[in-house]
Amino acid sequence: MPNVFVISDTHFGHANILTFLKSDGAKLRPWENVEEMDAALIKNWNDVVKPHDKIYHLGDIAINKKSLDVLAQLNGDKVLIKGNHDIYRLGDYAKYFRDIRAYHVMDRLIFSHIPIHSGSKQRFKGNVHGHTHSNFVLDESGNKDPWYLPVSVEQINYTPVSLETIRSYYNAIS
């Protein structure tokens, strides 16, 4: 039986993301150039995702159309949940993804690129999302809201996270 993985915000080919800083002033990503970053992300992906596994990419794949070709090097049966930087024609993505969606619901979890509105919390067990990179969705008290689970690469050690890990996280907080 294939394993299932999730990842978001790979930003393949995005040289400028290497200049972004976290709120504490540290670099958002540790690499010196985009070739190093892309190579590390490809290696990390293929080290855990096997060709028969399923993987949900929660958006912001690549910053430019030519960098979409990186997807041919990545293992897995890929499903795309489009992000705000996934701006090209569906056909450009369909070469690499079995399905393309706005969001996906599984195990009472909603998988999205951008965190969903807190008014929808009662409908789901949790929101697995991308978009926030090294930041968290905060609750009314200003603390990290555990209902939201970010899977931007910066939050998951630049490596796809298994659905089993996600299920364990939500089982532990419920």
N, C-alpha and C positions, 0 to 999 in steps of 0.2 A: 504494500500500500504506500502511495507517495506521501511524503511529508508536505506540509504547507508552511510557507514563510511569508513575511511581510517586511517591506522597506519603503522609505520615502525620501524624496529630496536628494537624489544622487547628483543632480546638476552636472552630468557629464559635459565636458568641454567648457565649463564656466570658469575661466581664469580669474575673473574679478572676485569670485566668492572666496578666493584665497587671501584677499585683503580685508575681508569682513572680520569684525571683532565681536566677542561676547560682551555682555554688560560689564564684566570685570576687567575688560581691556585685553584679555588673552585672545589669540587667534582662534577664529571659529573652526578652521581646518588646519591640520598640522603640516601640510605639504608645501613645498617650495614652488612647484609648477603644476600645471594642469595634467601633463603627461604622467607625472608621479601619482597624482590624485586618482586619475582614471584607472591606472594600472592597479593601484591598491584596492579600489572599489571593485574592480573586476575579479581580482584574486580572492578577496573576502567573500564575494557573492558565490563564486564557483567552488570555494572550499566547503561551503555548507549546503548549497542548493545543487542537487544532482539533476541530470537531464529529465528524469521522470517526475520530479517534484513540482508542486504548484507554487507560484509566487505572485502575491499581490503587490504591485508597485503603486503606492498611494500618491503618485504625482510628482511633478517637477523632475522629469527624467534627465533632460538635456537642455542646455541654454540655446543651442543653435541646431538647425536641422541636420547638418552634416554629422554632428555628434550622436545622432540617433543610431548610426551604424554600429556603435559600440554594443547595442542590444543583441546583435548577431553573435557576440562572443559570450553571452550570458546563458547559463544553464536554466532549465525549467520551462514549465508551461505557464506563460506569463499572462496576467490580467492587469490592465491599467485602470486605475481610478484617477481620472484626469485632475491635474493641478493647475494653478493659475499661470504657470509658465509653459504648459503643454498647449501651445497655440497653433500648431500646424494642422493640416487637414487630417481627417481620420485615416485616410489611406496611407499617410506617412507612418502612422503608428501600427496600423493593421498588419504590416509586414512582420512585425515582431510580437504582437500580442494576440492571444486567442480571443480575447474579449476586451471591450473598452466601455467603462461605466462612469457615472457621476459619483456613485457610492455603492457600497455592498453591505448587506446585512447577513450575518452568520452567527449562530449561537447567542442571539439577542444582543450582539455587538454590532455597532455601525462603524464601518470602515470608510473614512473620507479623507480628502486632502486637507481641507481647512476644518478646524474643530467646529462641530455643530453648535447651534445655539443652546444655551443651558435650559431653555424652556422645553426642549425635547427630551430631557433626562428621564422622565417617567416612562418613556416608550422603549428604552434600551437599558441594557446592563452596563454599558460603557461605550466610549467613543475612542477608537484607535485611529489616530490621525497623523498627518505630517504637518508641513507648513511652518511650524514654529521654530525649527532648527534647534537652538540650544535653550529656548525659553519654554515655559510651562504655562498652561491655563491656570489661573488663580481662582480660588473661591472667594466668597464675600469677605473673608477675614484676611485675604492677601496671602494665603498659603497655597501650595500646590494642590490642585483639585485632583484627587486620585481617580475620579470617574473618567478623566481624560488620560489616555496613554499615548504619548508622542513616540512615533517611530521614525522621525527624521534621522538620517544617518548619524548625526552628531550625538543623538541620544542612545544609539544602539551599537556603539563602537564600530561604526561604518560597516556593519555586517548584518545581513538579513536575520530577523528574529523569528523563531518558530511560533506557530499558532499554539502549540502546547505551552510555551512560555507565557504567551498572552493569556491563555485560559487560566493558568496557574496564578498569574497576577490578579485577575479578576476574582477568582475563587478565594484568594487570600484576603481581599478587601470586602467581600460581601458577607 
